Amino acid sequence: RVGIASSSPYARLSIHANSGTAGGALFVVGSSTAAESMPLFTILNSGNVGIGTTSPSVKLEVAGTGEVIRVGDSTNGTAYQSFSGGRGFVGYDTGNNFVVQGGNTKGILFNVNNSVFGSGAAMAITSSANVGIGTTTPTSLLSVASSTLTGTTGLFSVGTTTSIFNILANGNVGIG
């Protein structure tokens, strides 16, 4: 066993941070042709890991341009990411369909126009497959609601270039 800054390594290679700041680099892998400011892989004393960054601010941070993360391969096999022990999944299935899936008894929320995670709900799909637009608690297969629309403002419409079926916020229905 080899220990760096340790007289009793607990693995084949143990690196210990005995000095320096809590956020300082513990381990860095870089290119022999790149400058110090362009690391390939960094582990900070805090345990944060960075790929393409020297200062990861979360447990895993990947910095770069273009495609920076790829999950799966080019075969027709299933590949996905699981979140919080199966509470949700993102990936693709054997038919190459992109899948967003709530875990057992979990629905899916689509949030917009808000920089706070979990805020700004615009659409929901419940675990019983009810869809809500403007509501997170749809009571039928499709529920459309608005707390801001009033009167003759359109709540729901069907048509191509002009509406042929309308439901207004005041409850009036128009056909034609």
C-alpha positions in Angstrom: 0.0 0.0 0.0 1.1 3.5 -0.8 0.2 6.5 1.3 0.6 10.1 0.3 0.5 12.3 3.4 -0.4 9.2 5.4 1.6 6.7 7.3 -1.2 4.2 7.4 -2.9 4.0 3.9 -6.3 2.2 3.9 -6.2 1.3 0.2 -3.6 0.5 -2.4 -3.2 4.2 -3.0 -4.4 6.6 -0.3 -4.1 10.4 -0.6 -4.8 12.4 2.6 -5.3 16.2 2.9 -3.4 17.0 6.1 -2.9 20.7 5.2 -4.3 23.3 3.0 -7.7 24.8 2.7 -10.8 22.6 2.8 -11.6 23.5 -0.8 -8.1 23.0 -2.1 -7.1 20.4 -4.7 -6.3 17.0 -3.3 -5.7 15.2 -6.6 -5.4 16.6 -10.2 -4.9 14.9 -13.5 -3.8 17.1 -16.4 -2.4 16.9 -19.9 1.3 17.1 -20.4 0.7 19.8 -23.0 -2.0 21.8 -21.2 -1.5 24.6 -18.7 -2.2 24.1 -15.0 -5.5 26.0 -15.4 -6.8 23.3 -17.8 -7.0 20.1 -15.8 -8.7 17.0 -17.0 -9.8 15.7 -13.6 -9.8 17.3 -10.1 -10.7 16.0 -6.6 -10.9 18.7 -3.9 -10.3 18.1 -0.2 -14.1 18.6 0.2 -14.8 15.5 -1.9 -16.1 17.5 -4.9 -15.0 16.1 -8.3 -14.5 18.2 -11.4 -13.9 17.1 -14.9 -12.7 20.1 -17.0 -12.7 22.4 -14.0 -10.3 23.1 -11.1 -13.1 24.4 -8.8 -16.1 22.0 -8.7 -18.8 23.6 -6.5 -21.0 20.4 -6.2 -20.3 16.7 -5.8 -19.7 16.2 -9.6 -19.2 19.1 -12.0 -18.5 18.6 -15.7 -17.3 21.7 -17.6 -16.9 22.0 -21.3 -18.5 23.0 -24.5 -20.7 20.9 -26.9 -21.6 17.4 -25.7 -20.1 16.9 -22.3 -21.9 13.8 -21.0 -23.0 10.7 -22.8 -25.0 7.9 -21.3 -25.3 4.6 -23.0 -23.9 3.6 -26.4 -25.1 3.4 -30.0 -26.7 0.0 -29.8 -30.5 -0.6 -29.3 -30.0 -1.4 -25.6 -31.7 0.4 -22.8 -29.6 3.1 -21.0 -30.9 5.4 -18.3 -30.0 7.5 -15.3 -31.8 6.8 -12.0 -32.4 9.6 -9.5 -32.8 9.2 -5.7 -33.0 5.5 -5.7 -35.6 5.0 -8.4 -37.8 8.1 -7.8 -37.3 9.1 -11.5 -35.5 8.1 -14.6 -34.2 9.7 -17.8 -32.9 7.7 -20.7 -33.8 5.7 -23.8 -35.5 2.3 -24.3 -34.9 -0.6 -26.6 -36.9 1.2 -29.4 -34.6 4.2 -29.2 -37.3 6.3 -27.6 -36.3 9.1 -25.2 -38.0 8.4 -21.9 -38.7 10.6 -18.9 -40.3 8.4 -16.2 -41.5 9.0 -12.7 -40.7 6.1 -10.3 -43.3 3.9 -8.7 -46.2 6.1 -7.6 -44.4 9.2 -8.8 -45.6 11.7 -11.4 -43.7 14.2 -13.6 -43.7 18.0 -13.3 -42.6 20.3 -16.1 -41.4 23.6 -14.7 -40.7 26.8 -16.6 -39.7 30.4 -16.2 -38.1 30.0 -12.7 -34.5 29.6 -11.6 -35.5 27.8 -8.4 -35.6 24.1 -8.8 -39.1 22.7 -8.2 -40.8 26.0 -8.8 -42.8 27.4 -11.8 -44.9 24.3 -12.5 -46.6 24.6 -15.9 -47.7 21.0 -16.6 -48.0 17.8 -14.6 -48.6 14.1 -15.4 -49.7 12.2 -12.3 -48.9 8.6 -11.5 -52.4 7.7 -12.6 -51.7 9.3 -16.1 -53.9 12.5 -15.6 -52.4 15.5 -17.4 -52.7 19.0 -16.0 -51.8 22.2 -17.8 -51.8 25.1 -15.4 -52.5 22.7 -12.5 -50.4 20.2 -10.6 -53.5 18.3 -9.4 -55.5 17.3 -12.5 -58.8 15.6 -11.7 -59.4 14.1 -15.1 -57.4 12.7 -18.1 -56.9 16.3 -19.2 -57.3 19.3 -16.9 -56.6 22.8 -18.1 -56.7 25.6 -15.5 -55.5 29.2 -15.0 -55.5 31.4 -12.0 -54.7 34.5 -14.1 -57.0 34.2 -17.2 -60.5 35.8 -16.9 -63.5 36.6 -19.0 -63.2 36.0 -22.7 -59.6 35.1 -22.7 -59.1 31.7 -24.4 -58.4 28.8 -22.0 -58.4 26.1 -24.7 -58.7 26.1 -28.4 -58.6 23.8 -31.4 -57.9 24.8 -35.0 -55.2 25.2 -37.6 -54.8 28.9 -38.6 -58.1 30.0 -36.9 -59.8 28.5 -33.9 -62.8 26.3 -34.6 -63.5 25.3 -31.0 -62.8 27.5 -28.0 -63.3 27.2 -24.3 -63.0 30.6 -22.6 -61.9 31.3 -19.0 -65.5 32.4 -18.2 -66.8 28.9 -19.2 -68.3 29.9 -22.5 -67.8 27.5 -25.4 -67.6 28.5 -29.0 -67.8 26.2 -32.1 -67.1 27.5 -35.6 
